[in-house]
């Protein structure tokens, strides 16, 4: 009976937060069918659209740690409201400018939505802390939120593709902006604040140090993507970004209230989760564009690909997203029947198997669909499981930081993969003498994508084997809370 009351108490909150994640999904899917139209509107080359993705990834890597920490300090709902307000303001700029510089800046700032999911998981975990079965409740809620996210992505892609064919681009771009405005008021009036805030103050020095390191690192990756792997200056900037992490870590170990408790990376429960998130980012953020372009490639011209139409390609993406929804919803049941740790291992293994199946099976539409379903089931479970696992394994005052770190590490993994895949595909295309106007890659480049994605997923599964057996369960949480603090 208590369990039913608990779920009933959370139902309203999860419902409102599900709308927030639906909005997040719309933002992630809505613009994809019209990127070429956006390029023509701004008067830029199609290749310059990559700057939109790169700047948003870079900003999200900076925003998540700060907002996650502030959520623990002053309230997760408060930071959710602020980040949604910033996202709405940026979204409202996009329909009213044809300046690439201003559009690029607004697009990057719109990336504040990446902090929504970690804040929501931390909010649910905080509210469920005094309730029985809170790890189960958090995992189930995470599955519902990810299902809402992927439903929004499917809806956004379909609606965006239909509207851009029927209406002027400026009018089409207003639609997601208005949805984010509605989302702002839904959070403001429909979501309750987390019952406990830790207080403290923001570690500004740590934020500056990690920001400089991430800017240098992602800037170096951008230079590698533009200039190729033979550019020594690009490698020097990447190395500088990595080296700048050292003073950040040393500072975080000294301060009493750090921006990121770097000791969490040494935790036997949290460390593998963060590594899994980074390795998972390789496929979930880095492989989507190559998979789409491979499907569109004309086999009569290039000797590989399927030559699918835009609609047929969107069906592949839609099936993949539906599989992700299924994986997210099945995760709580699987975690209850087995354990969260074993379910995470199985999910990562599915992602690895699905991508490695592309190596021998890629010549038919049904083969791509089958592979993407396997990848989607594992990916959906991981998207739902990783923030919930981090929240349940984190210290009580660091849930927002821990869930936020899963997103930050995943973003860094995706940024690295984006660079590596871009170099592999670009140089494969130029090496074969094929112009990069159509498909920016050779068959060897696509093989690289599939093998790297499959291998990193299997490495993640292997790392999770070493996580304590009872990690991410209520038993583990109760044991951790029974330990003396300080």
N, C-alpha and C positions, 0 to 999 in steps of 0.2 A: 504493500500500500504506500509506503514511504517513497519507493522508487517512482510510482505513478505520480505522486504529488510533485516530486522533484522535476520530472519531465514536463509536467504541466506548468510549473513555475517558469521553466526555461522556454516553453513553446513560443510565447509572445516575443521574447527577445530574439530567439533564433529566426522567427518570422520576419521581423524588421531587418535584422542583419542579413537575411537571405536576399532581401530586396537590394541591400547595399552591394552584395556580391553579384547579383544579377546585373546591376548597373556597371560594376567593374568588368564583367564579361562583355557587355555591350561595347564598352570603350575598347576592349581588346579585339573584338571581332568586326566592329562597324566600319573601321577605316580601311581594312585590308583590301576589299574589292575596288577601292577608288584611289589607290596610291598613284596610279598612272595619271588619273584625272587631277590629283593634287599637284603632281609634278608639272603638268601642263599649265595649271592655274598659277603656279609660282614662277613659271618660266625656267625650270631647271631640268637637267638630264635625269632620266630614270635612276641612274646609279646614285645620284645625290640623295635619293630617298633614304639610303642607308644611314645618313647622318641623323635622321629622325629617330631611328631605332637606337643608334649609339648614344646620343645625348640623353635619351630617356632612361636607358639602362644605367648610365653613369650617375645621373641624378638620383635614381632609386637606390643605388648602392650607398649614397650619402644620406638620404632622407631616413631610411628605415631604422638604422641604429639610434639616431637622435630622437625620432618620434616614438620608437618603442620604449626607450628609456624615460622619456617625458610621460608616456602613458603610465608606466609604473609609478612615477613620482607624483603626478598631479591628477591622474584619472584617464582611463583608456577612452571613455566616451568623449571627453574634452578634446583629446588629440584627434579622435575620429572626426569630430565636427570641424576642427581647424583644417585638417588635411582635405576634407571634402569641400570646404569653402574655397581653398586654394585651387583645387582641381576644377571646380565650377568656374572660377574667374578665368583660369587659363583656357578652358574649353570655350568660353564665350568670346575669346579673342580670335580663335581660329576662323570663324566665318567672315570676319570683317577685315582681313588683311590679305594682300597679295605679295607682301614683302617676305622673302625667304628667311631673312634674319629674325624678324619678329615672329613669324610662324614657327621657326625652329625653337626659339626661346619659349613660346607658349606651349608647344608640343612637349618640350622637356619638363616644364613645370607641371603639365597635366599628369606627369608620371608620379605625382604624389599619391595617386590611388593605390600604388603598390603596397602602401603601409596598412591598407584597410584590413586585409585578412589576418595578419599577425595581431593587430590591435583587437580584432573581433574575437580571435581564439583566446587571447589573454583576458578579455572582458568576460567571456563565458567561463573560463577557468576560475577567475576571481570570484564570480558570483556562485559558482558551484563548489567552492572550497569547503564550505560547511555542510555539504550535502553528501549522502552516501552514494557510492558509485560514480564519483566525479570524473575519474579517468574515462569511464565508459561514456558518460554524458558528453564530455568534451569531444571524444572521438566521434560519437554519433552526430554531434552538432557540426563538427568540421566536415563530415561527409555531406551533410545537407547544404552547407555553405558552398562547398566545391561544386556540388550538383547545380546549385543556383548560378554559380560563376560560369560553368560550361554551358548551361541553358542560355544565359545571356550572350555568350560568345556566338552560339549558333544563331540566335535571334538577331544579334547585331550584324553578323555577316550576311544573312539573308535579306534583312530589311535594308541595310546599306547598299547592297548590290542592286536591289530593286529600285530604290529611290534615286541612285545616281544616274540610272538610265532614263528617268522620267522628269527630274527636276534639276534646276541649276545647282552647281556644287555649293554655292554660298548658302542656299536654303537647306540643302542636305546636312551641312555641317552644324546647323543650329539644333538639329534633333538630339544628338547626344548631349549637347550643352544643357538643354532644357531638362533632360533626364537627370543629370547630375544636380541641377538646382533642386528638383523634386527630392532627390536622395538626401540632400543637405537638410531639408525640413523633416524628412522621415526620421533621420538620426536625432535631430534636435528635439523633436517632440515625442518620438516613439521608443527611444532606447534609454534604459536606465544606466546610471553611472555605476562603475565597479564599487563595491562596498568599502574597500580598503585601498588607500593610497600610501605609498611608502615615504613620501616627502623627500627631503634632501635637495640637492641642487645639481644642475646639469654640469657635467665635466666639459667645459668649453675648450680647454687646452687639448684634451683627448679628441674632441670632435674636430678641431682644426688639424691636428696631426694626422688623423685617419683620412680626413677629406683631402689633404695634400697628397697623401700616399695613393688614394684611389684615383684622384685626378691624373696624377703622373702615370699610374699603371694603365688606366683605360686610355689615356692619351697616347701612350706608347703602342697599345694594341691598335688604335686607329691609324697610327703612322705605318704600322706593319701591314695593315689592310690596304692602305693607299699606295705605299712605296714598295711593298714586297719584303720578303725575308732577307734580302741582301743589304738592306739599309742599316748600317751600324748605329746611326743615331736613334732609330726606332728602338733597337734592342737596348741601347743605353738608357732611354727613357723608361722602358719596361723594368730594367734592372733597378733604376732609381726608385720607382714606385714600390718594388718589393723591399728594397733596403730601408725605405722610410717607414715600413711597418715595425721595424726594430725599436726605434725611439718611442713609437706609440705603445708597444707592448710594455716597455720598461716604465713608461709613465703610468700606464694603467695598473701595474703591479704596485706602484708607490701610493696612489691616492686611496682615500678611505671609501669614496663613493664614485667608482669609475663609470665611464660611459658604457663600457663593455667589460664584464668580468671575464678576463681572458683565461682565468683558471677553469672556466666552464669547458674550454676546449680540451682540458686534460681529464675531464670527468669520463669514467668508463661508460656511462650511459649517454651523455650529451656529445662527446667527441665524435663517435661514429655517426651520430645523427647529422651533425654539421658537415662532416665529410660526405655523407650520402647526399645531402642537399646540394653541395657543390658539384658532385659527379652527376647528379640528376639534372642540374641546370644545363649540362652539356647537351642533352637530348631535348629537353622540354623547351629550351629557349634557343638553342643553336641549330636544330635540325629541321625546323618546320619549313623554312623557305627552300632549302635544298630538296626536300621531299616534294614540295609543290612544283618546283621547276623541273624536276625529273619527270613527273607525270605529264607535264605540258610538252616535253621535248618530242619532236617529230622523229620517229625511228627511221623514216625513209631518208631524212636529211643527215642525221647525226649518227645513226647506227645503234641507238639505244633510246630508251624512254618509251612512252605509251602514246604520245600524241593526243592526249585527251583534250576536250574542250574545257572552257572555263567552268561550265555547269558541272560537267563530269568530275572535274578536279574538286569543286566545292562539295560534291557528294562524298569524296574520300575524306575531306576535312570534317564534314558533318558526321560521318560514321566514326571517325577517330574521337571526336568530342563526345559522342553518345557513349562510346566505350569508356571514356574517362569518367563520365557521370556514373556509369554502372560500377566502375571500380571504386569510386568515392563512396557510393552508397553501400557496396558490399563490404568495404573495409571493416566497419564496426562489427558486423556479424562474424566475419572471419576472425577478427581479433578476439572476439568473445569465445569462439569455438576452439581456437588455438591459443595464441598469445599475440599481443601487439608486435613483439619482436619478430616472431616467426612470420607474421603477416607482412611486415616490412621486407623481410628477406625474400619472401615469395613475390612481392610486388616488384622489387628491383630485378629479380631473376626474370620475370615476365618481360620487362623492358629490354633486358639484355638479349633474350631469346628472340623477341620480335624484331629487333634491329639486325641481328646476325642472320635472320632468315632472309633479309633483303639480298644478301650476297648471292645465294643460289637461286632465289625465287623473286624475280623482279620484271619478268617479261610479259606478264598478263595483268589485266585490271583486277581480277579476282585475287591474284597473289598479293598485290599491294593492299587491297582491302583487308585480307586475312592478317597480314603482318601488322597493319595499323591497328586492328582490333586488339591484337595481343599487346602491342605497345601501349595502347590507350587504357586497357584494363589496369596494367601495372602503374602507369603514370597517374591515373585518377586516384588510385589508392595512395600513392606517395604524396601527391599534392595535399590530400586530406590528412594523411597520417603524420607527416613530418612536423608541422606546427603543433599538433596535439601531443606528439611524443616529446617534443622539446618542452612544452608547457608542463607536462606531468613529471619530467625528470629534472626541471630547473629548481633552484632555491625559491622559496615562497615570494621573495621580494624581487625576483628577476624573471618572472614569467613573460612579461612583455619583451624584455631584451632577448630572451632565449628564442621566442617565436619569431621575433624580428630578424635575428641572426640567421635563421633558416632561409629567409628570403634574401638577405644580403649575400650570403655565401652562394646561394643558387644563382643570383644575378652575376656574381663574379665568374662562376663556372660557365654561364651562358655567354658572357662577354669574351672569355678566352676561346670558347668553342667557335663563336662567331668569327673571330679572327682567323683561327686555324682553318675552318671550313672555307672561309672566303678566299684565303690564300690558295688552298688546295684546288678549289673549283676554278678560280681565275687563271692560275698558271697552267692548269690542265687544259683550259680552253685555248689560251694563247699558244701553248705548246703544240696543240693539234692544228693550229692555223684557223680555228673557227672564231669568228667575230663574237665578242661578248655581248652584242646587242640583244640576241635572243636568249639562249640558254648559257649561263655563265659557268660552264663547267664541262669537264670530260667525264667519261665513264670511270676512269681511275679516281677522279675527285669524289664522285658519289660513293665509290667503294670505301674511300677513306672516311667519309661521313658515317656510313653504316657500321664499319668496324670499330671506329672510335666510340660511337654511341653505345654499341653493344658491349664493348670491353669495359667502359667506365661503369655501366650499370652492373655488370657482374662483379667488378671490384667492390662496388658499394654493397652488394649482397654479401660478399665475403667479409667485409668489415663488420657488418651487423651481426655476424656469427659470434663475434667476441664481446658483444654487449651482454651484461648480466641478464639471466633468463627471465627474471621478474621485472625487468625495466618497463616503464611506461604503464604499469598497472597500479591500482589503488594500494596493493600491498607494499609496493616499492615506495609509493608516496608517503604512506603512513610511517614506514620505517625511516625514511629520510627526515620527516618532521619530528620523529622521536629523538633524533640526534641533537646533542647540545649545540647551540649556536655560538660562534665566536671562538 
